[in-house]
Amino acid sequence: MGIDAALLELLACPSDDHAPLREEQRAGADVLVCTYCASSFPIRDGIPVLLLDEATPGPNGLGTAAG
């Protein structure tokens, strides 16, 4: 996994919840996952793409609590 730990501490979900993100690997690709809504954001060439249009929504949608 490639995101620097110090950078990861600064990043947050771009949806209204602004929850912290965690790094995971899904389907062989690195992604950042919102700890609140479980939406995932791609990491391309080591750069997090935190655009809502590029996100894969969590089970209840972007910004809505998962689980």
Residue pairs with C-beta under 8 A, 6 or more apart in sequence:
1 23
1 25
1 30
2 30
2 43
2 46
3 11
3 23
3 30
3 32
3 43
3 46
3 48
8 21
8 22
8 23
8 32
9 20
11 20
11 21
11 32
11 48
11 50
12 18
12 19
12 20
12 21
13 19
13 20
13 21
13 34
13 35
13 36
13 37
13 39
13 41
13 50
13 63
14 41
14 50
14 51
14 52
14 55
15 34
15 37
15 39
15 52
15 62
15 63
16 63
17 34
17 36
17 37
17 63
17 65
19 34
19 35
19 36
19 37
20 34
20 35
21 32
21 33
21 34
21 35
21 41
21 48
22 32
22 33
22 35
23 30
23 31
23 32
23 33
23 43
24 30
24 31
24 32
24 33
24 40
25 31
26 40
29 42
29 43
30 42
30 43
31 40
31 41
31 42
31 43
31 56
32 40
32 41
32 43
32 48
32 50
33 39
33 40
33 41
34 40
34 41
34 58
36 63
36 65
36 66
37 57
37 58
37 60
37 61
37 62
37 63
37 64
37 65
37 66
38 58
38 59
38 66
38 67
39 55
39 56
39 57
39 58
39 61
39 62
39 63
40 55
40 56
40 58
41 48
41 49
41 50
41 51
41 54
41 55
41 56
42 48
42 49
42 54
43 49
52 62
55 62
58 64
58 66
59 66
59 67
60 66
